[in-house]
């Protein structure tokens, strides 16, 4: 398999896994699959991470995510 094919498959898998997290978190159902709302929430998250509260938000979200994975 060529290098570009391997890279493309890896990228595709990565994107599918990220989409799976959105579904697993219940975001799709909670927003009725409202993609502008989901995108807006992700942009808000990015803004939060870039702000002076970024490290605090990151530590809270990491802890919550780890707990949710452990509970599954």
CHARMM internal coordinates of N, CA and C (Angstrom, degrees):
IC EDIT
DIST 1 N 1 CA 1.4548
DIST 1 CA 1 C 1.5276
ANGL 1 N 1 CA 1 C 108.71
DIST 1 C 2 N 1.2914
ANGL 1 CA 1 C 2 N 115.88
DIHE 1 N 1 CA 1 C 2 N 138.97
DIST 2 N 2 CA 1.4629
ANGL 1 C 2 N 2 CA 120.91
DIHE 1 CA 1 C 2 N 2 CA -178.21
DIST 2 CA 2 C 1.5216
ANGL 2 N 2 CA 2 C 110.89
DIHE 1 C 2 N 2 CA 2 C -74.16
DIST 2 C 3 N 1.3218
ANGL 2 CA 2 C 3 N 114.66
DIHE 2 N 2 CA 2 C 3 N 155.79
DIST 3 N 3 CA 1.4609
ANGL 2 C 3 N 3 CA 121.08
DIHE 2 CA 2 C 3 N 3 CA -177.77
DIST 3 CA 3 C 1.5235
ANGL 3 N 3 CA 3 C 111.39
DIHE 2 C 3 N 3 CA 3 C -56.46
DIST 3 C 4 N 1.3223
ANGL 3 CA 3 C 4 N 118.04
DIHE 3 N 3 CA 3 C 4 N -44.65
DIST 4 N 4 CA 1.4612
ANGL 3 C 4 N 4 CA 120.50
DIHE 3 CA 3 C 4 N 4 CA -177.73
DIST 4 CA 4 C 1.5222
ANGL 4 N 4 CA 4 C 111.37
DIHE 3 C 4 N 4 CA 4 C -64.52
DIST 4 C 5 N 1.3397
ANGL 4 CA 4 C 5 N 117.10
DIHE 4 N 4 CA 4 C 5 N -31.57
DIST 5 N 5 CA 1.4599
ANGL 4 C 5 N 5 CA 119.98
DIHE 4 CA 4 C 5 N 5 CA 178.43
DIST 5 CA 5 C 1.5289
ANGL 5 N 5 CA 5 C 110.95
DIHE 4 C 5 N 5 CA 5 C -69.84
DIST 5 C 6 N 1.3201
ANGL 5 CA 5 C 6 N 115.31
DIHE 5 N 5 CA 5 C 6 N -41.77
DIST 6 N 6 CA 1.4655
ANGL 5 C 6 N 6 CA 120.08
DIHE 5 CA 5 C 6 N 6 CA 178.36
DIST 6 CA 6 C 1.5262
ANGL 6 N 6 CA 6 C 109.59
DIHE 5 C 6 N 6 CA 6 C -63.05
DIST 6 C 7 N 1.3289
ANGL 6 CA 6 C 7 N 116.84
DIHE 6 N 6 CA 6 C 7 N -45.53
DIST 7 N 7 CA 1.4604
ANGL 6 C 7 N 7 CA 121.19
DIHE 6 CA 6 C 7 N 7 CA 179.91
DIST 7 CA 7 C 1.5245
ANGL 7 N 7 CA 7 C 111.21
DIHE 6 C 7 N 7 CA 7 C -62.99
DIST 7 C 8 N 1.3143
ANGL 7 CA 7 C 8 N 116.84
DIHE 7 N 7 CA 7 C 8 N -39.59
DIST 8 N 8 CA 1.4639
ANGL 7 C 8 N 8 CA 120.95
DIHE 7 CA 7 C 8 N 8 CA 179.78
DIST 8 CA 8 C 1.5253
ANGL 8 N 8 CA 8 C 110.27
DIHE 7 C 8 N 8 CA 8 C -65.02
DIST 8 C 9 N 1.3311
ANGL 8 CA 8 C 9 N 116.69
DIHE 8 N 8 CA 8 C 9 N -43.27
DIST 9 N 9 CA 1.4688
ANGL 8 C 9 N 9 CA 119.76
DIHE 8 CA 8 C 9 N 9 CA 178.59
DIST 9 CA 9 C 1.5217
ANGL 9 N 9 CA 9 C 111.74
DIHE 8 C 9 N 9 CA 9 C -64.99
DIST 9 C 10 N 1.3218
ANGL 9 CA 9 C 10 N 116.57
DIHE 9 N 9 CA 9 C 10 N -39.89
DIST 10 N 10 CA 1.4668
ANGL 9 C 10 N 10 CA 120.18
DIHE 9 CA 9 C 10 N 10 CA 177.91
DIST 10 CA 10 C 1.5250
ANGL 10 N 10 CA 10 C 110.43
DIHE 9 C 10 N 10 CA 10 C -62.84
DIST 10 C 11 N 1.3440
ANGL 10 CA 10 C 11 N 116.29
DIHE 10 N 10 CA 10 C 11 N -43.30
DIST 11 N 11 CA 1.4699
ANGL 10 C 11 N 11 CA 120.54
DIHE 10 CA 10 C 11 N 11 CA 179.05
DIST 11 CA 11 C 1.5273
ANGL 11 N 11 CA 11 C 110.36
DIHE 10 C 11 N 11 CA 11 C -63.81
DIST 11 C 12 N 1.3281
ANGL 11 CA 11 C 12 N 116.77
DIHE 11 N 11 CA 11 C 12 N -43.59
DIST 12 N 12 CA 1.4623
ANGL 11 C 12 N 12 CA 121.17
DIHE 11 CA 11 C 12 N 12 CA 179.76
DIST 12 CA 12 C 1.5262
ANGL 12 N 12 CA 12 C 110.46
DIHE 11 C 12 N 12 CA 12 C -61.11
DIST 12 C 13 N 1.3181
ANGL 12 CA 12 C 13 N 116.68
DIHE 12 N 12 CA 12 C 13 N -44.89
DIST 13 N 13 CA 1.4672
ANGL 12 C 13 N 13 CA 120.78
DIHE 12 CA 12 C 13 N 13 CA 179.13
DIST 13 CA 13 C 1.5256
ANGL 13 N 13 CA 13 C 110.65
DIHE 12 C 13 N 13 CA 13 C -61.14
DIST 13 C 14 N 1.3317
ANGL 13 CA 13 C 14 N 115.48
DIHE 13 N 13 CA 13 C 14 N -42.73
DIST 14 N 14 CA 1.4676
ANGL 13 C 14 N 14 CA 120.79
DIHE 13 CA 13 C 14 N 14 CA 179.68
DIST 14 CA 14 C 1.5312
ANGL 14 N 14 CA 14 C 110.89
DIHE 13 C 14 N 14 CA 14 C -60.65
DIST 14 C 15 N 1.3276
ANGL 14 CA 14 C 15 N 116.46
DIHE 14 N 14 CA 14 C 15 N -45.53
DIST 15 N 15 CA 1.4654
ANGL 14 C 15 N 15 CA 120.66
DIHE 14 CA 14 C 15 N 15 CA 179.95
DIST 15 CA 15 C 1.5206
ANGL 15 N 15 CA 15 C 111.62
DIHE 14 C 15 N 15 CA 15 C -65.23
DIST 15 C 16 N 1.3200
ANGL 15 CA 15 C 16 N 117.42
DIHE 15 N 15 CA 15 C 16 N -39.01
DIST 16 N 16 CA 1.4643
ANGL 15 C 16 N 16 CA 121.05
DIHE 15 CA 15 C 16 N 16 CA 177.79
DIST 16 CA 16 C 1.5297
ANGL 16 N 16 CA 16 C 110.16
DIHE 15 C 16 N 16 CA 16 C -64.03
DIST 16 C 17 N 1.3339
ANGL 16 CA 16 C 17 N 116.92
DIHE 16 N 16 CA 16 C 17 N -41.87
DIST 17 N 17 CA 1.4674
ANGL 16 C 17 N 17 CA 120.24
DIHE 16 CA 16 C 17 N 17 CA 178.61
DIST 17 CA 17 C 1.5229
ANGL 17 N 17 CA 17 C 111.42
DIHE 16 C 17 N 17 CA 17 C -63.37
DIST 17 C 18 N 1.3339
ANGL 17 CA 17 C 18 N 117.31
DIHE 17 N 17 CA 17 C 18 N -40.40
DIST 18 N 18 CA 1.4657
ANGL 17 C 18 N 18 CA 120.27
DIHE 17 CA 17 C 18 N 18 CA 178.00
DIST 18 CA 18 C 1.5217
ANGL 18 N 18 CA 18 C 110.76
DIHE 17 C 18 N 18 CA 18 C -64.44
DIST 18 C 19 N 1.3244
ANGL 18 CA 18 C 19 N 116.72
DIHE 18 N 18 CA 18 C 19 N -42.47
DIST 19 N 19 CA 1.4643
ANGL 18 C 19 N 19 CA 120.07
DIHE 18 CA 18 C 19 N 19 CA 176.46
DIST 19 CA 19 C 1.5145
ANGL 19 N 19 CA 19 C 111.63
DIHE 18 C 19 N 19 CA 19 C -61.87
DIST 19 C 20 N 1.3177
ANGL 19 CA 19 C 20 N 116.02
DIHE 19 N 19 CA 19 C 20 N -36.76
DIST 20 N 20 CA 1.4592
ANGL 19 C 20 N 20 CA 121.02
DIHE 19 CA 19 C 20 N 20 CA 177.60
DIST 20 CA 20 C 1.5184
ANGL 20 N 20 CA 20 C 111.99
DIHE 19 C 20 N 20 CA 20 C -62.08
DIST 20 C 21 N 1.3280
ANGL 20 CA 20 C 21 N 116.40
DIHE 20 N 20 CA 20 C 21 N -35.45
DIST 21 N 21 CA 1.4659
ANGL 20 C 21 N 21 CA 119.79
DIHE 20 CA 20 C 21 N 21 CA 177.48
DIST 21 CA 21 C 1.5206
ANGL 21 N 21 CA 21 C 111.37
DIHE 20 C 21 N 21 CA 21 C -65.57
DIST 21 C 22 N 1.3215
ANGL 21 CA 21 C 22 N 116.30
DIHE 21 N 21 CA 21 C 22 N -37.86
DIST 22 N 22 CA 1.4676
ANGL 21 C 22 N 22 CA 120.24
DIHE 21 CA 21 C 22 N 22 CA 178.44
DIST 22 CA 22 C 1.5280
ANGL 22 N 22 CA 22 C 109.45
DIHE 21 C 22 N 22 CA 22 C -63.28
DIST 22 C 23 N 1.3192
ANGL 22 CA 22 C 23 N 116.40
DIHE 22 N 22 CA 22 C 23 N -42.93
DIST 23 N 23 CA 1.4674
ANGL 22 C 23 N 23 CA 120.60
DIHE 22 CA 22 C 23 N 23 CA 178.34
DIST 23 CA 23 C 1.5218
ANGL 23 N 23 CA 23 C 110.25
DIHE 22 C 23 N 23 CA 23 C -67.75
DIST 23 C 24 N 1.3442
ANGL 23 CA 23 C 24 N 117.40
DIHE 23 N 23 CA 23 C 24 N -45.94
DIST 24 N 24 CA 1.4607
ANGL 23 C 24 N 24 CA 122.48
DIHE 23 CA 23 C 24 N 24 CA -177.44
DIST 24 CA 24 C 1.5309
ANGL 24 N 24 CA 24 C 111.61
DIHE 23 C 24 N 24 CA 24 C -59.96
DIST 24 C 25 N 1.3259
ANGL 24 CA 24 C 25 N 116.95
DIHE 24 N 24 CA 24 C 25 N -35.24
DIST 25 N 25 CA 1.4598
ANGL 24 C 25 N 25 CA 121.28
DIHE 24 CA 24 C 25 N 25 CA 179.43
DIST 25 CA 25 C 1.5298
ANGL 25 N 25 CA 25 C 112.19
DIHE 24 C 25 N 25 CA 25 C -74.67
DIST 25 C 26 N 1.3177
ANGL 25 CA 25 C 26 N 116.99
DIHE 25 N 25 CA 25 C 26 N -9.14
DIST 26 N 26 CA 1.4532
ANGL 25 C 26 N 26 CA 120.60
DIHE 25 CA 25 C 26 N 26 CA 179.24
DIST 26 CA 26 C 1.5203
ANGL 26 N 26 CA 26 C 113.77
DIHE 25 C 26 N 26 CA 26 C 85.83
DIST 26 C 27 N 1.3165
ANGL 26 CA 26 C 27 N 116.54
DIHE 26 N 26 CA 26 C 27 N 6.91
DIST 27 N 27 CA 1.4669
ANGL 26 C 27 N 27 CA 120.78
DIHE 26 CA 26 C 27 N 27 CA -176.10
DIST 27 CA 27 C 1.5261
ANGL 27 N 27 CA 27 C 112.08
DIHE 26 C 27 N 27 CA 27 C -63.22
DIST 27 C 28 N 1.3242
ANGL 27 CA 27 C 28 N 116.98
DIHE 27 N 27 CA 27 C 28 N -40.02
DIST 28 N 28 CA 1.4617
ANGL 27 C 28 N 28 CA 120.28
DIHE 27 CA 27 C 28 N 28 CA -178.24
DIST 28 CA 28 C 1.5295
ANGL 28 N 28 CA 28 C 110.20
DIHE 27 C 28 N 28 CA 28 C -61.73
DIST 28 C 29 N 1.3163
ANGL 28 CA 28 C 29 N 116.54
DIHE 28 N 28 CA 28 C 29 N -46.45
DIST 29 N 29 CA 1.4682
ANGL 28 C 29 N 29 CA 119.92
DIHE 28 CA 28 C 29 N 29 CA -179.80
DIST 29 CA 29 C 1.5223
ANGL 29 N 29 CA 29 C 111.93
DIHE 28 C 29 N 29 CA 29 C -69.54
DIST 29 C 30 N 1.3214
ANGL 29 CA 29 C 30 N 116.80
DIHE 29 N 29 CA 29 C 30 N -41.77
DIST 30 N 30 CA 1.4652
ANGL 29 C 30 N 30 CA 120.12
DIHE 29 CA 29 C 30 N 30 CA -177.66
DIST 30 CA 30 C 1.5243
ANGL 30 N 30 CA 30 C 112.85
DIHE 29 C 30 N 30 CA 30 C -65.62
DIST 30 C 31 N 1.3237
ANGL 30 CA 30 C 31 N 117.29
DIHE 30 N 30 CA 30 C 31 N -27.63
DIST 31 N 31 CA 1.4635
ANGL 30 C 31 N 31 CA 121.04
DIHE 30 CA 30 C 31 N 31 CA -179.17
DIST 31 CA 31 C 1.5202
ANGL 31 N 31 CA 31 C 112.65
DIHE 30 C 31 N 31 CA 31 C -103.27
DIST 31 C 32 N 1.3299
ANGL 31 CA 31 C 32 N 116.55
DIHE 31 N 31 CA 31 C 32 N 5.20
DIST 32 N 32 CA 1.4730
ANGL 31 C 32 N 32 CA 121.14
DIHE 31 CA 31 C 32 N 32 CA -174.24
DIST 32 CA 32 C 1.5240
ANGL 32 N 32 CA 32 C 110.59
DIHE 31 C 32 N 32 CA 32 C 53.53
DIST 32 C 33 N 1.3256
ANGL 32 CA 32 C 33 N 116.06
DIHE 32 N 32 CA 32 C 33 N 40.28
DIST 33 N 33 CA 1.4654
ANGL 32 C 33 N 33 CA 123.50
DIHE 32 CA 32 C 33 N 33 CA 177.98
DIST 33 CA 33 C 1.5335
ANGL 33 N 33 CA 33 C 111.78
DIHE 32 C 33 N 33 CA 33 C 57.42
DIST 33 C 34 N 1.3211
ANGL 33 CA 33 C 34 N 116.01
DIHE 33 N 33 CA 33 C 34 N 35.90
DIST 34 N 34 CA 1.4665
ANGL 33 C 34 N 34 CA 122.32
DIHE 33 CA 33 C 34 N 34 CA 178.65
DIST 34 CA 34 C 1.5327
ANGL 34 N 34 CA 34 C 108.17
DIHE 33 C 34 N 34 CA 34 C -81.86
DIST 34 C 35 N 1.3124
ANGL 34 CA 34 C 35 N 115.85
DIHE 34 N 34 CA 34 C 35 N 95.46
DIST 35 N 35 CA 1.4604
ANGL 34 C 35 N 35 CA 120.46
DIHE 34 CA 34 C 35 N 35 CA -173.17
DIST 35 CA 35 C 1.5196
ANGL 35 N 35 CA 35 C 114.74
DIHE 34 C 35 N 35 CA 35 C -65.00
DIST 35 C 36 N 1.3259
ANGL 35 CA 35 C 36 N 119.06
DIHE 35 N 35 CA 35 C 36 N -37.75
DIST 36 N 36 CA 1.4692
ANGL 35 C 36 N 36 CA 117.30
DIHE 35 CA 35 C 36 N 36 CA 174.10
DIST 36 CA 36 C 1.5281
ANGL 36 N 36 CA 36 C 112.28
DIHE 35 C 36 N 36 CA 36 C -61.40
DIST 36 C 37 N 1.3345
ANGL 36 CA 36 C 37 N 117.17
DIHE 36 N 36 CA 36 C 37 N -36.49
DIST 37 N 37 CA 1.4609
ANGL 36 C 37 N 37 CA 120.11
DIHE 36 CA 36 C 37 N 37 CA 178.18
DIST 37 CA 37 C 1.5293
ANGL 37 N 37 CA 37 C 110.30
DIHE 36 C 37 N 37 CA 37 C -67.09
DIST 37 C 38 N 1.3304
ANGL 37 CA 37 C 38 N 116.46
DIHE 37 N 37 CA 37 C 38 N -43.99
DIST 38 N 38 CA 1.4635
ANGL 37 C 38 N 38 CA 120.35
DIHE 37 CA 37 C 38 N 38 CA 179.45
DIST 38 CA 38 C 1.5243
ANGL 38 N 38 CA 38 C 110.22
DIHE 37 C 38 N 38 CA 38 C -62.53
DIST 38 C 39 N 1.3139
ANGL 38 CA 38 C 39 N 116.76
DIHE 38 N 38 CA 38 C 39 N -45.04
DIST 39 N 39 CA 1.4606
ANGL 38 C 39 N 39 CA 120.89
DIHE 38 CA 38 C 39 N 39 CA 179.06
DIST 39 CA 39 C 1.5293
ANGL 39 N 39 CA 39 C 110.70
DIHE 38 C 39 N 39 CA 39 C -62.92
DIST 39 C 40 N 1.3188
ANGL 39 CA 39 C 40 N 116.69
DIHE 39 N 39 CA 39 C 40 N -42.01
DIST 40 N 40 CA 1.4634
ANGL 39 C 40 N 40 CA 120.93
DIHE 39 CA 39 C 40 N 40 CA 177.80
DIST 40 CA 40 C 1.5244
ANGL 40 N 40 CA 40 C 111.76
DIHE 39 C 40 N 40 CA 40 C -60.89
DIST 40 C 41 N 1.3269
ANGL 40 CA 40 C 41 N 115.87
DIHE 40 N 40 CA 40 C 41 N -40.74
DIST 41 N 41 CA 1.4688
ANGL 40 C 41 N 41 CA 119.60
DIHE 40 CA 40 C 41 N 41 CA 178.38
DIST 41 CA 41 C 1.5280
ANGL 41 N 41 CA 41 C 110.69
DIHE 40 C 41 N 41 CA 41 C -65.40
DIST 41 C 42 N 1.3159
ANGL 41 CA 41 C 42 N 116.82
DIHE 41 N 41 CA 41 C 42 N -39.13
DIST 42 N 42 CA 1.4636
ANGL 41 C 42 N 42 CA 120.06
DIHE 41 CA 41 C 42 N 42 CA 177.75
DIST 42 CA 42 C 1.5325
ANGL 42 N 42 CA 42 C 111.11
DIHE 41 C 42 N 42 CA 42 C -66.50
DIST 42 C 43 N 1.3267
ANGL 42 CA 42 C 43 N 116.39
DIHE 42 N 42 CA 42 C 43 N -38.21
DIST 43 N 43 CA 1.4674
ANGL 42 C 43 N 43 CA 119.73
DIHE 42 CA 42 C 43 N 43 CA 176.37
DIST 43 CA 43 C 1.5279
ANGL 43 N 43 CA 43 C 110.75
DIHE 42 C 43 N 43 CA 43 C -65.32
DIST 43 C 44 N 1.3257
ANGL 43 CA 43 C 44 N 116.69
DIHE 43 N 43 CA 43 C 44 N -39.85
DIST 44 N 44 CA 1.4692
ANGL 43 C 44 N 44 CA 121.01
DIHE 43 CA 43 C 44 N 44 CA 176.20
DIST 44 CA 44 C 1.5223
ANGL 44 N 44 CA 44 C 109.91
DIHE 43 C 44 N 44 CA 44 C -60.18
DIST 44 C 45 N 1.3235
ANGL 44 CA 44 C 45 N 115.84
DIHE 44 N 44 CA 44 C 45 N -42.84
DIST 45 N 45 CA 1.4606
ANGL 44 C 45 N 45 CA 120.72
DIHE 44 CA 44 C 45 N 45 CA 178.70
DIST 45 CA 45 C 1.5317
ANGL 45 N 45 CA 45 C 110.66
DIHE 44 C 45 N 45 CA 45 C -61.24
DIST 45 C 46 N 1.3287
ANGL 45 CA 45 C 46 N 116.80
DIHE 45 N 45 CA 45 C 46 N -44.10
DIST 46 N 46 CA 1.4653
ANGL 45 C 46 N 46 CA 120.79
DIHE 45 CA 45 C 46 N 46 CA 179.06
DIST 46 CA 46 C 1.5237
ANGL 46 N 46 CA 46 C 110.85
DIHE 45 C 46 N 46 CA 46 C -62.50
DIST 46 C 47 N 1.3368
ANGL 46 CA 46 C 47 N 116.61
DIHE 46 N 46 CA 46 C 47 N -42.18
DIST 47 N 47 CA 1.4723
ANGL 46 C 47 N 47 CA 120.41
DIHE 46 CA 46 C 47 N 47 CA 177.03
DIST 47 CA 47 C 1.5240
ANGL 47 N 47 CA 47 C 110.95
DIHE 46 C 47 N 47 CA 47 C -61.01
DIST 47 C 48 N 1.3267
ANGL 47 CA 47 C 48 N 116.06
DIHE 47 N 47 CA 47 C 48 N -42.85
DIST 48 N 48 CA 1.4651
ANGL 47 C 48 N 48 CA 121.29
DIHE 47 CA 47 C 48 N 48 CA 179.88
DIST 48 CA 48 C 1.5291
ANGL 48 N 48 CA 48 C 110.58
DIHE 47 C 48 N 48 CA 48 C -61.20
DIST 48 C 49 N 1.3301
ANGL 48 CA 48 C 49 N 116.45
DIHE 48 N 48 CA 48 C 49 N -43.42
DIST 49 N 49 CA 1.4651
ANGL 48 C 49 N 49 CA 120.71
DIHE 48 CA 48 C 49 N 49 CA -179.34
DIST 49 CA 49 C 1.5254
ANGL 49 N 49 CA 49 C 112.21
DIHE 48 C 49 N 49 CA 49 C -66.02
DIST 49 C 50 N 1.3226
ANGL 49 CA 49 C 50 N 116.98
DIHE 49 N 49 CA 49 C 50 N -27.72
DIST 50 N 50 CA 1.4635
ANGL 49 C 50 N 50 CA 121.24
DIHE 49 CA 49 C 50 N 50 CA -179.94
DIST 50 CA 50 C 1.5242
ANGL 50 N 50 CA 50 C 112.69
DIHE 49 C 50 N 50 CA 50 C -88.06
DIST 50 C 51 N 1.3230
ANGL 50 CA 50 C 51 N 116.82
DIHE 50 N 50 CA 50 C 51 N -5.98
DIST 51 N 51 CA 1.4615
ANGL 50 C 51 N 51 CA 120.62
DIHE 50 CA 50 C 51 N 51 CA -177.12
DIST 51 CA 51 C 1.5281
ANGL 51 N 51 CA 51 C 110.61
DIHE 50 C 51 N 51 CA 51 C -86.61
DIST 51 C 52 N 1.3215
ANGL 51 CA 51 C 52 N 115.28
DIHE 51 N 51 CA 51 C 52 N -179.19
DIST 52 N 52 CA 1.4684
ANGL 51 C 52 N 52 CA 120.17
DIHE 51 CA 51 C 52 N 52 CA 177.68
DIST 52 CA 52 C 1.5334
ANGL 52 N 52 CA 52 C 111.46
DIHE 51 C 52 N 52 CA 52 C -69.91
DIST 52 C 53 N 1.3118
ANGL 52 CA 52 C 53 N 117.55
DIHE 52 N 52 CA 52 C 53 N -12.24
DIST 53 N 53 CA 1.4642
ANGL 52 C 53 N 53 CA 122.31
DIHE 52 CA 52 C 53 N 53 CA 176.51
DIST 53 CA 53 C 1.5273
ANGL 53 N 53 CA 53 C 112.13
DIHE 52 C 53 N 53 CA 53 C -96.90
DIST 53 C 54 N 1.3174
ANGL 53 CA 53 C 54 N 116.67
DIHE 53 N 53 CA 53 C 54 N 8.23
DIST 54 N 54 CA 1.4610
ANGL 53 C 54 N 54 CA 121.75
DIHE 53 CA 53 C 54 N 54 CA -174.20
DIST 54 CA 54 C 1.5153
ANGL 54 N 54 CA 54 C 114.80
DIHE 53 C 54 N 54 CA 54 C -59.16
DIST 54 C 55 N 1.3155
ANGL 54 CA 54 C 55 N 116.86
DIHE 54 N 54 CA 54 C 55 N -46.33
DIST 55 N 55 CA 1.4626
ANGL 54 C 55 N 55 CA 119.48
DIHE 54 CA 54 C 55 N 55 CA -178.29
DIST 55 CA 55 C 1.5247
ANGL 55 N 55 CA 55 C 111.68
DIHE 54 C 55 N 55 CA 55 C -66.64
DIST 55 C 56 N 1.3093
ANGL 55 CA 55 C 56 N 116.36
DIHE 55 N 55 CA 55 C 56 N -37.63
DIST 56 N 56 CA 1.4689
ANGL 55 C 56 N 56 CA 120.54
DIHE 55 CA 55 C 56 N 56 CA 177.80
DIST 56 CA 56 C 1.5332
ANGL 56 N 56 CA 56 C 109.91
DIHE 55 C 56 N 56 CA 56 C -64.73
DIST 56 C 57 N 1.3299
ANGL 56 CA 56 C 57 N 116.86
DIHE 56 N 56 CA 56 C 57 N -47.13
DIST 57 N 57 CA 1.4650
ANGL 56 C 57 N 57 CA 121.21
DIHE 56 CA 56 C 57 N 57 CA 179.14
DIST 57 CA 57 C 1.5285
ANGL 57 N 57 CA 57 C 110.06
DIHE 56 C 57 N 57 CA 57 C -61.21
DIST 57 C 58 N 1.3223
ANGL 57 CA 57 C 58 N 116.33
DIHE 57 N 57 CA 57 C 58 N -44.14
DIST 58 N 58 CA 1.4612
ANGL 57 C 58 N 58 CA 120.87
DIHE 57 CA 57 C 58 N 58 CA -179.44
DIST 58 CA 58 C 1.5293
ANGL 58 N 58 CA 58 C 110.79
DIHE 57 C 58 N 58 CA 58 C -58.58
DIST 58 C 59 N 1.3237
ANGL 58 CA 58 C 59 N 117.42
DIHE 58 N 58 CA 58 C 59 N -46.42
DIST 59 N 59 CA 1.4645
ANGL 58 C 59 N 59 CA 119.83
DIHE 58 CA 58 C 59 N 59 CA -177.75
DIST 59 CA 59 C 1.5296
ANGL 59 N 59 CA 59 C 111.00
DIHE 58 C 59 N 59 CA 59 C -66.63
DIST 59 C 60 N 1.3228
ANGL 59 CA 59 C 60 N 117.55
DIHE 59 N 59 CA 59 C 60 N -38.23
DIST 60 N 60 CA 1.4723
ANGL 59 C 60 N 60 CA 120.45
DIHE 59 CA 59 C 60 N 60 CA 177.59
DIST 60 CA 60 C 1.5271
ANGL 60 N 60 CA 60 C 111.07
DIHE 59 C 60 N 60 CA 60 C -64.87
DIST 60 C 61 N 1.3293
ANGL 60 CA 60 C 61 N 116.22
DIHE 60 N 60 CA 60 C 61 N -46.19
DIST 61 N 61 CA 1.4583
ANGL 60 C 61 N 61 CA 120.85
DIHE 60 CA 60 C 61 N 61 CA -176.83
DIST 61 CA 61 C 1.5218
ANGL 61 N 61 CA 61 C 111.77
DIHE 60 C 61 N 61 CA 61 C -68.47
DIST 61 C 62 N 1.3294
ANGL 61 CA 61 C 62 N 117.27
DIHE 61 N 61 CA 61 C 62 N -37.45
DIST 62 N 62 CA 1.4675
ANGL 61 C 62 N 62 CA 120.04
DIHE 61 CA 61 C 62 N 62 CA 177.71
DIST 62 CA 62 C 1.5283
ANGL 62 N 62 CA 62 C 110.05
DIHE 61 C 62 N 62 CA 62 C -64.12
DIST 62 C 63 N 1.3271
ANGL 62 CA 62 C 63 N 116.82
DIHE 62 N 62 CA 62 C 63 N -44.70
DIST 63 N 63 CA 1.4608
ANGL 62 C 63 N 63 CA 120.15
DIHE 62 CA 62 C 63 N 63 CA 179.67
DIST 63 CA 63 C 1.5275
ANGL 63 N 63 CA 63 C 110.94
DIHE 62 C 63 N 63 CA 63 C -61.93
DIST 63 C 64 N 1.3193
ANGL 63 CA 63 C 64 N 116.31
DIHE 63 N 63 CA 63 C 64 N -44.00
DIST 64 N 64 CA 1.4728
ANGL 63 C 64 N 64 CA 120.59
DIHE 63 CA 63 C 64 N 64 CA 179.82
DIST 64 CA 64 C 1.5240
ANGL 64 N 64 CA 64 C 111.09
DIHE 63 C 64 N 64 CA 64 C -64.43
DIST 64 C 65 N 1.3120
ANGL 64 CA 64 C 65 N 117.13
DIHE 64 N 64 CA 64 C 65 N -41.41
DIST 65 N 65 CA 1.4706
ANGL 64 C 65 N 65 CA 121.26
DIHE 64 CA 64 C 65 N 65 CA 179.19
DIST 65 CA 65 C 1.5181
ANGL 65 N 65 CA 65 C 111.95
DIHE 64 C 65 N 65 CA 65 C -66.30
DIST 65 C 66 N 1.3272
ANGL 65 CA 65 C 66 N 116.75
DIHE 65 N 65 CA 65 C 66 N -43.48
DIST 66 N 66 CA 1.4662
ANGL 65 C 66 N 66 CA 119.61
DIHE 65 CA 65 C 66 N 66 CA 178.29
DIST 66 CA 66 C 1.5113
ANGL 66 N 66 CA 66 C 110.80
DIHE 65 C 66 N 66 CA 66 C -62.36
DIST 66 C 67 N 1.3042
ANGL 66 CA 66 C 67 N 117.71
DIHE 66 N 66 CA 66 C 67 N -40.85
DIST 67 N 67 CA 1.4601
ANGL 66 C 67 N 67 CA 121.37
DIHE 66 CA 66 C 67 N 67 CA 178.80
DIST 67 CA 67 C 1.5250
ANGL 67 N 67 CA 67 C 110.65
DIHE 66 C 67 N 67 CA 67 C -64.56
DIST 67 C 68 N 1.3210
ANGL 67 CA 67 C 68 N 117.32
DIHE 67 N 67 CA 67 C 68 N -41.88
DIST 68 N 68 CA 1.4540
ANGL 67 C 68 N 68 CA 120.81
DIHE 67 CA 67 C 68 N 68 CA 179.78
DIST 68 CA 68 C 1.5308
ANGL 68 N 68 CA 68 C 111.16
DIHE 67 C 68 N 68 CA 68 C -64.68
DIST 68 C 69 N 1.3341
ANGL 68 CA 68 C 69 N 117.89
DIHE 68 N 68 CA 68 C 69 N -40.91
DIST 69 N 69 CA 1.4691
ANGL 68 C 69 N 69 CA 120.48
DIHE 68 CA 68 C 69 N 69 CA 176.35
DIST 69 CA 69 C 1.5180
ANGL 69 N 69 CA 69 C 110.39
DIHE 68 C 69 N 69 CA 69 C -64.10
DIST 69 C 70 N 1.3216
ANGL 69 CA 69 C 70 N 117.39
DIHE 69 N 69 CA 69 C 70 N -41.01
DIST 70 N 70 CA 1.4746
ANGL 69 C 70 N 70 CA 121.19
DIHE 69 CA 69 C 70 N 70 CA -179.90
DIST 70 CA 70 C 1.5220
ANGL 70 N 70 CA 70 C 111.08
DIHE 69 C 70 N 70 CA 70 C -65.19
DIST 70 C 71 N 1.3335
ANGL 70 CA 70 C 71 N 117.37
DIHE 70 N 70 CA 70 C 71 N -34.59
DIST 71 N 71 CA 1.4578
ANGL 70 C 71 N 71 CA 121.69
DIHE 70 CA 70 C 71 N 71 CA -178.56
DIST 71 CA 71 C 1.5284
ANGL 71 N 71 CA 71 C 112.46
DIHE 70 C 71 N 71 CA 71 C -72.71
DIST 71 C 72 N 1.3284
ANGL 71 CA 71 C 72 N 116.63
DIHE 71 N 71 CA 71 C 72 N -22.26
DIST 72 N 72 CA 1.4756
ANGL 71 C 72 N 72 CA 120.00
DIHE 71 CA 71 C 72 N 72 CA -179.26
DIST 72 CA 72 C 1.4611
ANGL 72 N 72 CA 72 C 111.40
DIHE 71 C 72 N 72 CA 72 C -72.59
END
COOR INIT
IC SEED 1 N 1 CA 1 C
IC BUILD
